[in-house]
């Protein structure tokens, strides 16, 4: 299948900022920079590397809890609160987009709208918000009864509507700043929101003027049915986990069709699957590196994490070479956590009969995102094929280790540039310009 005519002409790339690499065993690898764990200097260096490579965005995920037992054998994936970190990075970078994850389950829309709008002003139009619902962490927010999957997304829909309404409360020319006339702003162009919904009552207006890019970019990463609707209605960038090219093409078509149904243009939704590349001098070298990384993982901890991905499945008594009996896996419809990710692992376990070791390898390396190993040329070929055939508008990079990130920037990016598939300089200033998506029309308020 060829690319849709509405799709971008060049590939988009973002970096998911796992410190030392996203692989569970990466911190033990030589050159992981684990000694710099917890320093702003390391994050600044990662962001500047990504900017030097001309990436669209620097993307920070978030988790509001910590597994104390797992701390014995692996570093937490992230540690800085994303909006705080990206505000600091905005002052140390110039062009790269800055995407912060914030939960609609644990946040309030006015506070979140204000924080992201402030980041957008600080960065001169480079801010994005990755809108997620949360399946873990209730113990830190006083939630005694955990909302089910669909209820969390119902809250997320209203949450996003309030946030975008607040971002639209200032018209572009509301600030007058006329010293001679003594007029600072035009109140007629600063609108109340007066939202009174099932979960939120928000008067507005926001106390931050309109975004330099119209609105900050909304990113969405859920692939369940309500997650797709949330993405199609609100998101300009969709981050998804897709192993198979045909399924990825079907996902992109579905998201864009839903976006049209909400009155949006197909071209204003960019879909970036996650990619975890293992880059070797030869194909055999890449395979060796992937196996070495897996050998560095603590097996009991890795199996426990896989069980969580599988909806709390009982994996006791199974060896690494075993296939999981289907009867041990819950029905996907009953899973209230990360349902779309569970559906992916469930399919790999039951339809494609992946062994425990292979499933652990995927979860440990990339949390279920597309993981490939090969030479720089082979990685570029695989990325190019998916891009050219409409299976991706680009990728969110989840490098398994620090040295793989360096190899990607030094070896793979130049190949993509030589093929005319990736930029050789920044043409725009804002994140919207990098992504090639227009700002939505201001909502009626």
N, C-alpha and C positions, 0 to 999 in steps of 0.2 A: 504494500500500500504506500503510495507517495504521500508526501507531506501535504497538509491542508494549505490552501492558498493564503489563509489568514495567519499561518505560522511565521515566526521570525526567520530572517534570512541567516542569522548567525546564532551559534550556540550560546546559551547562558550558563554561567558557572558560579556557584556559591560555595563557600567553605563552612562546614559545620565544625565549630571550634572545639573539638576534643583535645584536651591538653596532653601532649605526648602521643596522641593517637586514640582512636575510639576502641581499638581491640582491647579486650580485657587483660591480655598478657603483655601489651605493648610497653607498659612502664618498666618491665624487667629487661627490655631490649637495650643493647648498647646504643647510646645517643638519644635516649628517650627524653632527656632533659627533666627527669623526675626530680632532680635536686632543685629545680626552679619552680616546682609545683606550688601554687598559691601566691605567685608574684605577679604584679601588674606588668612588669617588664616582659615576661614571657608572652602575655596576651597581646601587648603592643607589638612585639616582634612578629607574632603569627598574623596579626591584622595587616601589618606593613608588608609582609611577604605576599599575602593575598592581594593587596593593592598593587604591588609591583608586578604581579602576574596578571593584573587587569581584571580580576574577578568582579562580578556584579555585586556580590554581597558577602559580608562576614556574618554568620548566622550562629546565634547562641541559643541552645536548648536550655531547659531548666527542669529541675526536680526538687520538690519541696520537702524531701525527707531523705534520710540516710540509713542504709543497712549496716548496722554496727558490726554484725558478724563478718560481713564481706570485707570490711575495712582491713581485716587481718591479711588478706591476700591480694587486694586490688584497690587502686585509688578510686575515689568517687569520680564519676564522669565529669562533673562540673562543680564549681564551688562558688563563684561570684554570682550575685543576683544580676540578671542580664541587663536591665535598664541602667543600673548603676555602672556596670562595667562599660557598656557602650557609650555612656555619656563621657567617660574618661577617654575612650578610644576615639570619640568624635574630635577631640582636641589634638590627637596624635596622628590622624589620617586626614586625607583631603577629598578623595573621590569615591571610595568604596562604600556601598550601601551597608547599613547597620541594622540587622534584624534581631529583635528581642522576643523571646518566648514569654508569654504571660498567660496565666490560667483564668478562664472565665468562671471556673468553679470556686476559686479562692479569692478573686479580686472583686472590686467594686468598679462599675463602668466609668463613673466620673473621675475617680482617681487614676485609673488606667489611661483614659483619654487624655488627661492632663499630662501624665508622665510621658507618653509617646509623643504628644504634640510638642512638649518641651524638648525632647530629644531631636525632633525634626527641626526645630528652630536652631538648636545648638549646632547641629550638623549641616545646616543650610540645605535641608531637603533630602537627606539620605536615610531617613528612618523607616523601619517596617516593624509591624507587630505580627508575630506568629500566634494566632488565636487558637488555643488548645483547651480541651476539657481535661480534667485530671481524674485518673483512676486510682491513684495512691496519694497519701499524704494527709488524709482527713484527721489523723491523730494530732496534727499540729495546728488545726484550725477550729477545734471545738465541734466538729461534725459528729454527732452521735449516730445518726442514721445516714448512711451513704446513699446519695441519689443514684438510681439506676442509669444505664447508658442513655436511654432516650430522654430522660428527664434532664440529664446534664446538657444534652444538645438543645433542648428547648430553652434552657437558661442561656446557653451560648448564643442562640439566635437573637433573643431579646437583648442580650448584652451587646452584641455587635451592632444592632440597630441603634441602641442608645449611644454607643461610642461614635459611630459615623454621624449621627445627628448632632452630637456635640462638636465634632470637628467641623461641621457645616454651619455652626451657629454664627460664625463671623464671615461676612461677605469679603471678597478679595480687597475691596477698596474701602473697608470700614474705617481704617485708620486714616485720619485727615492730616494731623500734625501741622496745623496752620497756626503759626505763632502770632501772626498779625491779627487774625480774626479771633484768636483765643479758642479755637476749636480743635480738640485733640482727636476725637472720633465722632462718627455719625451713629447715634444710638439706633436710628431706624435700620441700620445695616448690621446690627448685633441682635440676634434673635433668641428668644427663650425657646426651650425645647418642650417643656411641659409634658414630659412623658409620664404616663400613669398606666403601668402594665401589671401583669400578674406577679412579677418578681421585683420590679424596680420602679421607684418614683423619683424622677430626676427633673428638676425645674430648668437648669441651665440658665443662661448660656455658659459656655466654657470660658475660663478666665485666661486663655491663651489665644492669640490671634490665629488667623487661618494659616495652614501649612504652606511653606514655600513650594510644595509640589501638589497643591490642591488638597490632597489628603495624604497622610502617611500611607504606605503600602500595607495592605493586609495580606498575610500569608496564612495558609491553612494546611494542616497535615493529616486530617482524618479521612479515611477512605470508606467508612461504613456509609449506609444510606443517608442518615442525617448529616454525617460529616461531608458527604458530597454536596448535599443541598446547601450547607453552610458555606462551603468553598465556592460553589457556583453563584450564590447570591452576593457574597462579600469579597472574596479573595481575588487579588491580581496575580498572586504566585501560589501554586499548589505544590507542596512537598509530599511525595508519595513513595511507598515501598513497592516496587514492581520487579519480580524476578524474570518474567516472561515478556518478550517483545510484543506478541499478539495481545496479551492481556493489558499491557501498557497502552497500546494504541486504542483498545476498546475503552479503557479508563479515560483517556484524554478526550475521545469523541463524546463520551457520556458527560463529562464535566462541562465541555463547551456547549453541548446541546442543552443541558440544564441552565447554563448561563444565559443562553438565548431566550429560554423560557422565562427568565427573570428580567428580560428586556435589556440584556447586555450584549456587547459584541463579542464574537468568538475570539477575536484577536487580543482582547484585553484580559485573557486568562493564560498565563504561562505555567506549564506543568513541568516540574523538575523532579524526576525520580532520584533517590539516593544512590550513590555509587561509592564502593569501597575498593580501590585499586591496589593490588600487590604487584609491584613493578620490579622485574629482575633483569639482569644482563641477558639472560636467555629464558626461554619458557621453563626449562628445568629449574633454573635458579629461582624463578618466581614461585614455582610449586614448593621448592625447598623452604623458602622464606615463609610461605603460608603455613606449612606444617610446623616449622619452628615456633611461630607465633602461637599456634594451637597448643603445642607442647608446654608453653609457658603459663597456660591457664590452669588454675586450681580446679581439678575435676569435680569435686563435690559442689563447689560454689557455682561452677558453670552449669551443672545439671540442675541445680536448684533454680537458677535463673531461667533455664529452658522450661522447667515445669511451670514457672510463673507465666512465661509467654504462651504456654499451652493451657491457660485457664486454670492453673492449679492441679494439673494432671499428676497422677501417682506414677512416678518413674522408678520406684524402688525395685531393686532386684534386676534391673535391666543393665546389660553391658553396653559398652560403647559401640559394639558391632551389631547390636540388636535393632530390629525395627519395632516401633511402638505398637502394641496391639490396639486396634481402633476402639475397643471397649474401654480403654483407660482414658480416652479423651472425651471431654464434655461436648454436648451439642453446641455448635457455634452460637445459636440463638440465645443460649442460656448465659453466655459469658458477658459480664458487666464491665470488664476492664477494657483494654485496648482491643476492641472486637475485630477491627480490620486486620491488625497484625496477627491476632490469633487465627483468623481464617486463613491467612497465608501459611502459617506454620502447620495448621491442621491439614491443609491440602498437600503440603510437601511430605508430611508424615504418612498420610493415608492413601493418597493417590499416586504420588511419585515414590513412596516407600523409602524415604531417606532414613538412614540409620541415626541412632542417637548421636554418634560422633559427628556426622555431617550436619545435623541440626544444631548441635552445640557449636560447631565451627562457624555456622552462619550467624547465630545469635551472638557469639563472642566477638566476631569480626565486625559486624555491621548492624546488629539489632534487627536483622531481617531484610536489610537493603541489598541490592544487587552487588555481589562480591565477585570480582574477576581477578585472575592472575595471568601475567604474561609479560612480554617485553613492552617497552614504551610504544612501539609501532603497533603491536597487537591491541593494546589498550585503546590507542587512538582509533584503530580500525573498528573496534567494537562500539565505541562511543559514536563514531561517525555513522555507522550503519543504523543505529537506533535513531539518531537525529534525522538522517536523510529519509528514513522510512516512516517518520511520524510517530515513533515510539517514545520520543522525548523532545522537549524544547531545549534541553540542556540537563545539567545534573547538579545536585547538592553533593559535594565531595565529603566523604567520611573516611579520610585516610586512616588505615589501621595503625600506623606508627609514624613518628616524626620523620624518619628517613624516607618513608613512602611519600609524604607530603612534599619534601624537597625534591625527590625524583620526579613527581608529577609536574611540579612547576618548571623544573629544569629540562625534562625530557619530553613530556607529553604535550604541554601547552605549545611549545614551538612547532610541533608537527601539526596541531590543529590550526595554528596561525598560517603555516605554509600552505595548507589546503584551503584557506579562505573561510574556515569555519568558526574562527574566533577572532575577536578584535585585536588590533595591534596598538590601539590607543583608545582612551576614553573619549567618546564623542560628546557625551552629556555630562551633567553635573549631578542631577538627582537620581535616586534609585528608580523612580518611574522611567526616567530617560534611559537608564541602563537596561531595564527590562523591556522597553518599547511598549509600555502600556499607558494609556491616557488616564488622566484624572477623571473620576466619575463626575457627572453633573451634580451640582449642589442640590441636595435633597430639599424638598419643600418643608419649611418649618413654620 
